[in-house]
Each structure stands twice: as C-alpha cells, then as structure tokens.
C-alpha cells in the first residue's frame, strides 16, 4: 500500500464526529488566524494589482475575494486569497514541517466549499485533512534538507494538503483521492530564489498550490489518474527529487492518534518566523533591564543555520521584503517601537536613520548547538554590550505563538480584529469570529464568506 493510499484511506473515513474535540477547536482557530492574515494582504500594491488584472478576464462571481467586494471563479479566488494570505507574513506555521499550511489549504477549501455550499462540519473535516496531510509530508521531506536544496515547503508540500482538503470537500472516494494527491504532487513547486533579489513571488507560494489543490480534485473526479507512488517512486518521486534526508515512515507515523495539526503556531509579529525569537529576546531585554536604543554599542545574535540563511543576509534592509527577512531590522523596530506589527513593516518606516543606525550595530551568527536542535526546537541567543560596559544576555527557545506558548482565544480575536481593522466593519469582524467558533451549526459556509466582504 502506498503512502498516499494510507493517507487517503484514513481521511476519507474521518468525520467531524470521529475527530477529537481539541482537534476540531484547533481547526477553528486555524480558520480565524488565516482569514485574518489574508484580509490586510489585499491592500499590498502588487496583490491589489494582481486582483485587478485577473478580474479583467475572470467574470465569474461564485466566490468572494476576501477583504474586497470582488468575486471570481473558485480557482481564481483560491489563488488570489492564497496570495493575499501570504502577503503580510501573519499566517500560521508549523515548526517541524517549516511550512505555512493555512495560506494554502484554507484558500483552497473555502472557495470550493463556497461554490458547493458545504456545511461548517464538512469545512472542519477538510481543514484537518488538509493540514494533517500537508504537514506530515513536509516533515517526511526532511525539513532542513528540503529547504537547503532551495524548496519552499509551503508551496511544495502545501499542494498535497490543498488536494487532500479539496478531495474531502468533494467527498471523493479513496481511489480518486489518491489520484488527486498524485496530480497535486506533479504540479508541486516553489523555490527560494526570491531571496536573491526580493521578488514578490513568495506570495504566489500560497496561491498557486491552493489553485492546484482544487484543480487536482476536479481532474481526479473527472477520471484523470495520478501516480499513487508520487512520494516514494525512485524515478520522479517527490521525496527523491527534493530532499537528501527524507523519511517515508514519518508521513503516516501515529496517523489518527498523534494529530500534527495540534502543533501549528501563530505569528505575533509580521515577518519571517525565524526573526521572532530575536524580536522576543529584545522585548525581554527591554522589560528586564530597561534597555534603550541609545545605550547599545553592539549586539550579537546566535541562532540556527537556516535562520541565518533566511534572515541574516539583509543587515541594513532597503525595502519591505528585505525588512521582513532581516533579524537586525526586527531587533531595531522592537527597540524603538516596542512592536513588530504590520505598521513596522511599511515602506515609510524602512529608511528611518535611527533604524539603520541600530542595524549597523548588529551581527548575526550561526551557532551549531541551535542548528543541531532545529527544527525540533528553534533557539536564539542574544548578547548585548552597552556603552557603559554592561553585558546583557537572553536566550529564547521556540517563542511566543508556538505550540509551547500558544495564543489563546482572546489573543486570536484581538489579532483578527487588528488585522481587519479599517477594511471590514467592526460588526462583521466580531460576527466572523463568533461564527467560526460555532461553525458546526452552520448549514452553508456562504454565511461565513459574506462576513469577509467590506
């Protein structure tokens, strides 16, 4: 039996009533977190431009483009919602899989479910099936190896999660679900080349696999077969093609008993997760020692290799993209503003001389002991030397918003409200959160998507 067959057999049988209560609640939280992350994304210039461009050609009005009054076909809505969901870097993450499944799975299953008029319970089933499949495949890929070969697991592994979620929405049988997974795998892509020049296509790594998930389910239901050995095939299998350290057994280990979706985390700061530890460390130093920007002579940051590769290459960022992948910038705004939200990553903030001055005093280093712990644990150590000779240190493991220190319901409601503020009316913001926490009572999820329209 192939790996995709094992996954498909389990998730085809899984229902809302058979999954644990804590898993159902986690799925609701994932909906809130990722819908909220997508709403402000529509204000990003390139996202707004892409929506305008696609609406020239897509005249359908089946599905809401969240945070706008526009509608589109389910495939285009999935792509555009996935793009906006990954735009402001506030979508969820899974530390062991090193992926953001919410910005792929939810933009895929919500428009498809909207088009079909599915119930709230069916939506939760699809959320869990999509997350579990995509995250398990990401973990099996060998997190560090997959990343160091240049692949972005959000896009590559997200395509599988989107396909499984869409198969669940459509109630495909096991055979067609396997086909959908195989078809998703042959469409999988997503490369980190954007780090070289700050290209905006990282956003597409939410949208393209979301659309692929829908298309995979439709193709399979129409009779096109997909390879059942898509993961493990020696010639052209996903794992052999994209990793030097994959683990086939990890994909189905503890299936149905250990729900990996339970370790999905939330982003309190609007930037790459590998910056969050140093931002939190900075805020801790300010709280514990009253550290002030003008007192700093030098800051040394020690963290895992991938954290340095992704967030240590822009010591003095020149644009929004570079700022969102710059540990020095995150530390600087945390010192100056006591925050690292969406406002801290606006174009007008980047070239503040005070920020650039602090950035010039910060060095980022690879530390083997943190590299060895990654991705099981994400560690970051900061050493600060002040002008009056003090030596301050702090160490952060995993960070706020991660599974060890999760955001609670009130935190999530506040995050959703702050992200949607000024785009959606206050009444709809509150109604959406309430609706999601009671979504098992919803007969048609179009009641929810209407709450995402200004």
ABEGO torsion letter per residue (X at the ends): XBAAAAAAAAAAABBAAABBAAAAAAAAAAAAAAAAAAAAAAABAAAAAAAAAAAAABABAABBBBGBABBBBAAAAAAAAAAAAAAAGABBBBAAAGBBAAAAAAAAAAAAAAAAGBBAAAAAAAAAAAAAAAAAAAAAAGAAAAAAAGBBAAAAAAAAAAAAAAAAAAGBBAAAAAAAAAAAAAABBEBAAAAAAGBAAAAAAAAAAAAAAAAAAAAAAAGBBBBAAAAABABGBAAAAABAABBAAAAABGBGABBAAAABBBBABBBBAAAAAAAAAAAAAAAAAGBBAAABABBBBBBBAAAAAAAAABABBABAAAAAABAAAAAAAAAAAGBBBAAAABAAAAABAAAAAAAAABBBBBBAAAAAAOAABBBBBBBBBBAAGBBBBBBBBGEBGBAABBBBAAAAAAAAAAAABGABBAAAAAAAAAAAAAAAABABAAAAAAAABX
